[in-house]
Amino acid sequence: MKIDFKDEHIDVILDALEVYNRLGLGQIDTALNHCFLDKEQLDINDDRSEAIKNHFFPELERNSSYGIGGCQKKFSIAYEILQTVRQSKALIESGGKVDPYDNRYDEPLTVTDVDLPKVDNIKRYEEFRIRDSAVIEYYNNKDYERMWNKIDEVMDLPKCGKSEIVTYEEDLGTHPGEIVEYYVKCHNVRI
């Protein structure tokens, strides 16, 4: 089955999965706060939220909830779908560049025995700064075989489909167009 979604559809799907998963974990307040900017709109206070939680999850103590994978399987599957769709959306928005400081790019956590959803045609790449002066020298001298051997020796890169060197220039005023940063760009990174 293939379904094409618009960005607005994806945002609604992400919200729905987030709320569904949070409800299944017993995180009633978090789920309601995700739906409504102000839960006062619903005239629900902490006691009412706790009463809802106690009705559906009597085994949970006050201010507690299940962890991911510790709830009913369908809620964990919702979490896996949420993570997969969130990552795919982030990769599409960034043109495939992974931001290592943004958890939206993390590989989805698998907590059930159900395969993660498969997303086609998503390209991903990561860039790793080259700090070794010998690698930079080999690059500038076009000695690519020694450059790649040195990269293999000094850099712990992930497995990827294709690697290339990319450079970034900065206009520092005195030397316009001077290359100031060198990176290994890894395409189709496999974690």
C-alpha positions in Angstrom: 0.0 0.0 0.0 1.3 3.4 -0.9 -0.3 6.6 0.4 0.8 10.2 -0.4 0.5 12.7 2.4 0.8 16.5 2.4 2.9 18.1 5.1 -0.3 19.1 7.0 -1.4 15.4 7.0 2.0 14.3 8.4 1.7 16.9 11.2 -1.7 15.6 12.2 -0.5 12.0 12.1 2.5 12.8 14.3 0.2 14.6 16.8 -2.3 11.7 16.8 0.4 9.1 17.3 2.0 11.2 20.1 -1.3 11.5 21.9 -2.3 7.9 21.4 1.1 6.7 22.7 1.0 9.0 25.7 -2.5 7.9 26.6 -1.4 4.2 26.4 1.5 5.0 28.7 -0.9 6.5 31.3 0.5 10.0 30.7 -2.9 11.6 30.6 -1.8 15.2 31.3 1.0 15.0 28.7 -1.4 13.7 26.1 -4.0 16.4 26.9 -1.4 19.2 26.9 -0.2 18.0 23.5 -3.7 18.3 22.1 -4.6 21.6 23.7 -2.4 24.5 24.5 -4.3 25.1 27.6 -6.0 22.1 29.3 -8.1 24.6 31.2 -10.1 24.7 28.0 -11.3 21.3 28.9 -11.9 22.2 32.6 -9.7 19.3 33.6 -7.5 19.7 36.6 -4.8 17.3 38.0 -7.3 15.5 40.1 -9.5 14.7 37.1 -6.5 13.6 35.0 -5.5 11.4 37.8 -9.0 10.0 38.1 -9.0 9.1 34.4 -5.6 7.5 34.8 -6.8 5.5 37.8 -9.9 4.3 35.9 -7.9 2.9 33.0 -4.6 2.1 34.8 -5.5 1.3 38.5 -2.1 -0.5 38.9 -0.2 2.8 38.4 0.6 4.9 41.4 0.1 8.7 41.4 2.6 10.6 39.2 3.8 7.3 37.5 3.4 5.9 34.1 4.6 3.0 31.9 7.8 3.3 30.0 8.1 2.7 26.2 7.7 -1.0 25.7 6.1 -1.5 29.1 2.6 -0.8 28.0 0.2 -2.7 25.7 1.8 -3.6 22.4 -0.4 -1.4 20.2 0.8 1.7 22.1 4.4 0.7 21.6 3.8 0.1 17.9 2.4 3.7 17.8 5.6 4.9 19.3 7.7 3.1 16.7 5.5 4.5 13.9 5.8 8.0 15.4 9.6 7.8 15.5 9.8 6.5 11.9 7.6 9.2 10.5 9.3 11.9 12.6 12.7 10.9 11.4 11.5 10.7 7.8 10.0 14.2 8.0 13.1 15.6 9.4 15.3 14.1 6.7 13.0 15.4 4.0 13.0 18.9 5.5 16.8 18.9 5.8 17.4 17.5 2.3 18.8 14.4 3.9 21.4 16.0 6.1 21.5 14.4 9.6 21.8 16.8 12.5 23.6 14.8 15.3 22.3 17.2 17.9 18.6 16.8 17.0 16.9 13.6 18.2 14.4 13.6 15.3 17.2 12.2 13.2 17.9 9.3 15.6 17.2 5.8 14.4 13.7 4.7 15.6 13.8 2.6 18.8 12.4 -0.8 18.2 10.5 -2.1 21.3 8.2 -4.7 19.7 8.7 -7.7 17.4 6.9 -5.9 14.6 9.1 -4.5 11.7 9.3 -0.8 11.6 7.4 0.9 8.8 9.5 1.1 5.6 9.9 4.5 4.0 11.1 4.7 0.4 13.2 7.3 -1.3 14.6 8.9 1.8 18.3 9.9 1.3 20.4 10.6 4.3 23.9 11.8 4.8 26.2 12.9 7.6 29.2 15.1 7.5 32.3 14.5 9.7 34.8 17.3 10.1 38.4 16.4 9.1 40.8 17.6 11.8 43.9 15.7 10.7 46.4 18.0 8.9 47.8 15.1 6.9 44.4 14.3 5.4 43.9 17.9 4.4 47.4 18.0 2.9 46.8 14.8 0.9 43.5 16.3 -0.3 45.1 19.6 -1.4 47.8 17.7 -3.2 45.2 15.5 -5.0 46.8 12.3 -3.4 43.4 10.7 -2.9 44.6 7.2 -2.3 46.8 8.2 0.6 44.0 10.6 1.8 41.4 7.8 2.0 43.9 5.5 3.7 44.7 8.1 6.3 40.9 8.8 6.8 40.4 5.1 7.5 43.2 5.2 10.0 42.3 8.4 11.9 38.5 8.7 11.6 35.8 6.4 12.9 33.2 6.8 10.2 29.9 4.9 10.0 29.3 2.5 7.1 27.7 4.3 4.2 26.9 3.8 0.6 29.3 6.5 -0.8 31.8 9.0 0.7 33.2 12.2 -0.6 35.1 15.2 0.6 33.3 18.5 0.8 34.8 21.8 1.7 33.3 25.0 3.0 34.7 28.4 2.3 34.4 31.5 4.4 35.0 35.1 3.3 37.4 36.2 6.0 38.0 39.6 4.3 41.7 39.0 3.7 41.5 35.8 1.7 38.0 35.6 0.0 37.1 32.1 -1.0 39.7 30.5 1.3 38.7 26.9 2.3 38.4 26.8 6.0 36.7 23.5 6.8 37.0 20.0 5.3 34.4 17.3 5.8 33.8 13.7 4.8 30.3 13.5 3.6 28.8 10.0 4.0 25.7 9.3 1.9 23.1 6.7 2.8 24.5 6.2 6.3 23.7 2.9 7.9 23.5 2.9 11.7 
